[in-house]
Amino acid sequence: MTRGQATALPAAPVRDRQSQERAAEASPACQPQSRPHLAFIALGANLADPLAQVRAAGAALASTPASILRRVSSLYRTAPVGIRGQGDFINAVAVLETALAPQQLLDALFAIERRFGRRREYHHAPRTLDLDLLLYDDLIVDSPRLSVPHPRMHLRAFVLAPLLEIAPVVRIPGRGQAAAWLPAVSLQRIEKLRE
């Protein structure tokens, strides 16, 4: 699978441990974190040749700064959940190894969505590309801008099937094994596409 290259950021010179600690405290929150983290991202589209959109989005994720694209699942055709009058979605899940903090990664995902023509005209609007941050290590984030784990991921076949394909034993913090939630989505229509 396509892999991006991690971007090395120059470190500020420091002379001793106290200087290092002061530099860390003074560094802005927008600086990437030093150790790599695993982030799982859902990809979806139902406009403008969604099959091509999701494939291209997988390649675009490989260019995420300070990140390496480790794997992208197979593509899945799924019926919209909780939406009427829209076409089927093409979905996948990708895993990134990243030095970006969760909010930085969210900003990078929004930038990719904009490049693909995403408009947020109304809730559940059709989309050229939707990128959702599902998991970031075992972190739990609950802020007005970001919720991790994604609050409805355990209730979506279009998330669980591709996620479990690339990470069969993954856990959802606060909810246990992702695989344990498969019975809850068994009635949702989903079809794995042949490459």
C-alpha positions as CSV (number, residue, x, y, z in Angstrom):
1,M,0.0,0.0,0.0
2,T,1.1,3.6,-0.6
3,R,3.2,4.9,2.2
4,G,4.0,8.5,3.1
5,Q,7.2,9.6,4.6
6,A,7.5,11.0,8.1
7,T,8.6,14.6,8.1
8,A,11.5,15.2,10.5
9,L,11.2,18.5,12.3
10,P,14.3,20.3,13.4
11,A,14.7,20.3,17.2
12,A,15.6,23.4,19.0
13,P,19.1,23.2,20.6
14,V,19.0,22.8,24.3
15,R,21.9,22.7,26.7
16,D,20.6,20.8,29.8
17,R,17.5,19.1,31.2
18,Q,16.1,22.3,32.7
19,S,16.4,24.0,29.3
20,Q,14.6,21.1,27.7
21,E,11.8,21.2,30.2
22,R,11.4,25.0,29.7
23,A,11.4,24.6,25.9
24,A,8.8,21.8,26.2
25,E,6.6,24.0,28.3
26,A,7.0,27.0,26.0
27,S,6.4,25.1,22.8
28,P,3.1,25.8,21.1
29,A,0.4,23.1,21.1
30,C,0.6,23.0,17.4
31,Q,4.0,21.3,17.4
32,P,3.9,17.6,16.5
33,Q,4.3,15.1,19.4
34,S,7.6,13.3,19.5
35,R,6.6,9.7,19.6
36,P,4.5,8.0,16.9
37,H,0.8,7.3,17.6
38,L,-1.6,5.0,15.7
39,A,-4.7,6.7,14.3
40,F,-7.6,5.0,12.5
41,I,-9.5,7.1,10.0
42,A,-12.8,6.3,8.2
43,L,-13.1,7.3,4.6
44,G,-16.4,7.7,2.8
45,A,-18.0,9.3,-0.3
46,N,-21.2,9.2,-2.2
47,L,-20.7,11.9,-4.8
48,A,-18.5,12.6,-7.8
49,D,-17.4,9.0,-8.6
50,P,-17.1,7.9,-4.9
51,L,-15.0,4.8,-5.8
52,A,-12.3,7.0,-7.3
53,Q,-12.7,9.6,-4.5
54,V,-12.0,7.1,-1.8
55,R,-9.1,5.5,-3.6
56,A,-7.6,9.0,-4.2
57,A,-8.2,9.9,-0.6
58,G,-6.2,6.9,0.6
59,A,-3.3,8.2,-1.5
60,A,-3.8,11.7,-0.1
61,L,-3.5,10.4,3.4
62,A,0.0,9.2,2.6
63,S,1.0,12.9,2.3
64,T,-0.2,13.8,5.8
65,P,2.7,15.7,7.5
66,A,4.7,13.8,10.1
67,S,2.8,10.6,9.3
68,I,3.2,7.3,7.6
69,L,0.2,5.6,6.0
70,R,0.4,2.0,7.2
71,R,-2.6,0.4,5.6
72,V,-5.9,1.0,3.9
73,S,-8.7,-1.6,4.0
74,S,-10.6,-2.9,1.1
75,L,-13.4,-0.8,-0.3
76,Y,-17.0,-1.4,0.8
77,R,-20.3,-0.3,-0.7
78,T,-22.8,0.6,2.0
79,A,-26.3,1.9,2.2
80,P,-26.6,5.3,3.9
81,V,-27.4,5.0,7.6
82,G,-30.2,7.2,9.0
83,I,-30.4,9.0,5.6
84,R,-33.0,8.7,2.8
85,G,-32.8,9.7,-0.8
86,Q,-29.0,9.5,-1.2
87,G,-26.9,7.1,-3.2
88,D,-24.8,4.3,-1.7
89,F,-21.4,5.2,-0.1
90,I,-18.0,3.8,-0.7
91,N,-16.2,3.3,2.6
92,A,-12.8,2.2,3.9
93,V,-10.6,2.6,7.0
94,A,-7.0,3.6,7.0
95,V,-4.4,3.5,9.8
96,L,-1.7,6.2,10.1
97,E,1.4,6.2,12.3
98,T,1.6,9.9,13.2
99,A,3.5,12.4,15.3
100,L,0.6,14.8,15.0
101,A,-1.5,15.6,18.0
102,P,-5.2,14.7,17.6
103,Q,-6.3,18.3,16.9
104,Q,-3.5,18.7,14.3
105,L,-4.5,15.5,12.6
106,L,-8.1,16.6,12.5
107,D,-7.0,19.8,10.8
108,A,-5.0,17.8,8.3
109,L,-8.1,15.6,7.5
110,F,-10.2,18.7,7.1
111,A,-7.6,20.1,4.6
112,I,-7.8,16.9,2.6
113,E,-11.6,17.1,2.6
114,R,-11.5,20.6,1.3
115,R,-9.1,19.6,-1.5
116,F,-11.7,17.0,-2.6
117,G,-14.5,19.6,-2.7
118,R,-16.2,18.7,0.6
119,R,-19.0,21.1,1.6
120,R,-20.8,21.0,4.9
121,E,-24.1,22.5,3.8
122,Y,-26.3,20.6,6.2
123,H,-26.1,17.7,8.6
124,H,-25.9,14.4,6.6
125,A,-25.4,16.2,3.3
126,P,-24.1,14.1,0.4
127,R,-20.3,14.3,0.3
128,T,-17.4,14.1,-2.1
129,L,-15.3,12.9,0.8
130,D,-15.7,12.4,4.5
131,L,-12.7,11.7,6.8
132,D,-13.5,10.8,10.4
133,L,-10.9,10.3,13.1
134,L,-12.1,7.1,14.7
135,L,-9.3,6.2,17.2
136,Y,-6.1,7.7,18.3
137,D,-4.1,5.2,20.4
138,D,-6.3,4.5,23.5
139,L,-7.0,8.2,23.9
140,I,-10.4,9.5,24.9
141,V,-11.1,13.1,23.8
142,D,-14.4,14.8,24.5
143,S,-14.3,18.4,23.3
144,P,-16.7,20.7,21.3
145,R,-14.5,20.2,18.2
146,L,-13.4,16.5,18.5
147,S,-14.7,13.3,20.0
148,V,-12.4,10.3,20.1
149,P,-13.3,7.5,19.9
150,H,-15.8,8.5,17.3
151,P,-19.1,8.4,19.2
152,R,-21.1,6.3,16.7
153,M,-18.3,4.1,15.3
154,H,-19.5,1.0,17.2
155,L,-23.0,1.3,15.6
156,R,-21.8,1.5,11.9
157,A,-21.1,-1.5,9.8
158,F,-19.3,0.7,7.3
159,V,-16.8,1.5,10.1
160,L,-16.5,-1.9,11.8
161,A,-16.1,-4.1,8.8
162,P,-13.1,-2.3,7.3
163,L,-11.6,-1.5,10.7
164,L,-11.7,-5.1,11.7
165,E,-10.2,-6.2,8.4
166,I,-7.0,-4.2,9.1
167,A,-7.0,-4.5,12.9
168,P,-9.0,-7.6,14.0
169,V,-8.3,-7.2,17.7
170,V,-8.6,-3.5,18.0
171,R,-10.4,-2.1,21.1
172,I,-12.6,0.9,21.3
173,P,-11.8,2.8,24.5
174,G,-14.7,2.7,26.9
175,R,-16.6,0.1,24.7
176,G,-14.2,-3.0,24.6
177,Q,-13.4,-5.1,21.6
178,A,-14.7,-3.6,18.3
179,A,-15.6,-7.1,17.1
180,A,-18.1,-7.5,20.0
181,W,-20.2,-4.8,18.3
182,L,-20.7,-6.7,15.0
183,P,-24.1,-8.2,16.0
184,A,-25.4,-4.7,16.6
185,V,-24.8,-3.8,12.9
186,S,-25.7,-7.1,11.4
187,L,-28.8,-5.8,9.6
188,Q,-27.0,-2.9,7.9
189,R,-26.3,-3.5,4.2
190,I,-22.6,-3.7,3.3
191,E,-20.7,-5.3,0.4
192,K,-17.0,-5.7,0.2
193,L,-15.8,-4.8,-3.3
194,R,-13.4,-6.8,-5.4
195,E,-10.3,-4.9,-6.3
